[in-house]
């Protein structure tokens, strides 16, 4: 077999192994390998060159592997992109849920603290009110307690409100940390 | 028993990109010319089968640009590569980073010698 024939045989197998690529990309590779092999043939080193390139299939794998490496960072396929987006969205969702839940507890903390302060300033407007006729329980401040309403805590309202405020604050903080922990765990998959 | 060959191949992976950018940065060259230039440096370990895929990727990434050139004496042309502006910037950063790495590695090895 002549050198030219051996080069054609090699290139045909290489073209087959590269059939997954776009035609222009494949031709570009084939032209370059052809130029390389013909140059080596001119130096009487074709045997050596074919051996150094490896079997056409493994040579093709080299190109495909490098291509994969590149596309993973640039134009990833829909599944990969969707997965990355999902991961991103779930982190956002976690952040939103965390903000909401811990926000509610912080609001409670503020509410209890305010109730304690109102109890100090105007004792008759804040407290734990029970309307025995209507069966309504109110913990906090009311503008004008109704005629059937009884207040249960008296001056104990101040330490109870303070304790509830502290408890709510701690709960809000712990829940916030819990959600931040969840987000850190999910930080693995990055957007492409 | 240390698998020396697999360890060496890990070492070479990052280095081969720097070597190629550096050689092309000195002078525009084809894959064949780069392989000839590296024939005297077998420890770099960049085979023919690894050279062309690497050039292909670097070109796709826009760090080098290839152009077919026909020799004045006639005959088949060669695809010669030059550094792009991106390639030049990458080469500078990689060289600086490599020098720091080499100095730290030398120091670490020196202490244990």
HADDOCK unambig.tbl for C-alpha pairs under 7 A between the chains (distance, minus, plus):
assign (segid A and resid 32 and name CA) (segid B and resid 79 and name CA) 6.68 0.50 0.50
assign (segid A and resid 35 and name CA) (segid B and resid 76 and name CA) 6.76 0.50 0.50
assign (segid A and resid 35 and name CA) (segid B and resid 77 and name CA) 6.99 0.50 0.50
assign (segid A and resid 35 and name CA) (segid B and resid 78 and name CA) 6.26 0.50 0.50
assign (segid A and resid 36 and name CA) (segid B and resid 32 and name CA) 5.97 0.50 0.50
assign (segid A and resid 52 and name CA) (segid B and resid 47 and name CA) 6.44 0.50 0.50
assign (segid A and resid 52 and name CA) (segid B and resid 48 and name CA) 5.44 0.50 0.50
assign (segid A and resid 52 and name CA) (segid B and resid 49 and name CA) 6.31 0.50 0.50
assign (segid A and resid 53 and name CA) (segid B and resid 48 and name CA) 5.00 0.50 0.50
assign (segid A and resid 53 and name CA) (segid B and resid 49 and name CA) 4.08 0.50 0.50
assign (segid A and resid 54 and name CA) (segid B and resid 49 and name CA) 6.19 0.50 0.50
assign (segid A and resid 59 and name CA) (segid B and resid 49 and name CA) 5.56 0.50 0.50
assign (segid A and resid 62 and name CA) (segid B and resid 49 and name CA) 6.99 0.50 0.50
assign (segid A and resid 62 and name CA) (segid B and resid 50 and name CA) 6.46 0.50 0.50
assign (segid A and resid 62 and name CA) (segid B and resid 53 and name CA) 5.77 0.50 0.50
assign (segid A and resid 63 and name CA) (segid B and resid 53 and name CA) 4.48 0.50 0.50
assign (segid A and resid 66 and name CA) (segid B and resid 53 and name CA) 6.25 0.50 0.50
assign (segid A and resid 66 and name CA) (segid B and resid 54 and name CA) 6.76 0.50 0.50
assign (segid A and resid 66 and name CA) (segid B and resid 57 and name CA) 6.09 0.50 0.50
assign (segid A and resid 67 and name CA) (segid B and resid 57 and name CA) 6.45 0.50 0.50
